[in-house]
């Protein structure tokens, strides 16, 4: 697994200006669809409950473009070379080397050109390799959604979703675009990325009849950038890409790369050298010329002073040191995309981060199963397996451990059981239930949740 280290401060702080704030918008068609019935929405988007045909989807993809929001632009090698050359110190050395060549000092000019070429080449090669490795990593990530094409469910990459597509949503799914729900059951959506609301929001498929609500408060709409906490739904895509609420927000806060403290330090140092030269070179030229009355010799001596004030090897030394740091981090499977980030990374006093897994195997293994008096009980294991198997909500580590347990799978005729209904987990009940039809055609309800919530509803136990 590799980690990407972006240049700190590569994106402007997300404080939109008044102009940018006005750019954050919701598609008018999405608002209009919230007030209509499911059939009217299908007619509005020229689609049907069976979804689009493949040919229609391809035509709309060509018309509306890929379902992508603002993203980092992939630059070519000319741009990277230009970025490496646009270093104030490199430009200063190039000017001085040109003047040195013009005065006949080929040895001095060659040394300065060699230092410039080495420094620029090291930076260019390292950043080119990092960009290629990052592109390969991103190509490995493939996120899909289940859409209905030609009446059949089909897994389609998110970027190929088009307006009019009918999608199927379940627990754990990302909302691939701005959509209007046409049917749902116990659907709870996490909208924290857009609203900051930590608790999931319940959604319904009925038309909105109340006016004056904010778009994010409309209960039959779901937005790109949110995800399904629990429940199931079918929805029709209304807006994609930059036409989505999230897309317009991303466009308004995406900016050019800004200077880091390292870049500012290089610029300050370069201007300090230039100021010294602007004072020292004319002063030396005049003093030497008036005292020795040899203005040609005074001119060449003043040029020598300018060259002597400039640290020719500094660009190469900086590039070598930063490249060495990038190589050291690459051994730890960290890709450094911009060499300047090495200096910013090293300048940190406190680094706060969050782990993405555990420090163990990152999964739970079921060792024992017992009842309330700590005796092993096969019926308890069967009940746990049935509820973990039939629930439509997102399966946690405990569910996966139960489903992978060999003893739980053997001897249990799972194909003879059928799920009748489900009450998904919510934060008021703090538990979830499934109703299952047994092989004897009876109905049983299995419930799991927080122990205190379960015990509070029980009068006896087995």
Secondary structure, DSSP 8 states (H G I E B T S, - for coil): --EEE--TT-S--S---HHHHHH----HHHHHHHTS-HHHHHHHTT--TT-B-HHHHHHHHHHH--S--S------HHHHHHHHH--HHHHHHHHHHHHHHHTT-HHHHHHHHHHHHHHHHHHHHHHHHHHHHHHHHHHH---EEEEEETTEEEEEEGGG--TT-EEEE-TT-B--SEEEEEEEEEEEEE-HHHH---S-EEE--S-----S--GGG-TTEE-TT-EEEEEEEEEEEEE-GGGSHHHHHHHHH-------HHHHHHHHHHHHHHHHHHHHHHHHHHHHHHHH--HHHHHHHHHHHHHHHS-TTHHHHHHHHHHHHHHHHHTTTEEESSTHHHHHHHT-S------SS-SS-SS------B-TTS-B-HHHHHHHHHHHHH--S---HHHHHHHT-HHHHTT--GGG-EEEEEE---TTT-EEEEEEE-TTS-EEEEEEE-HHHHHTT-S---
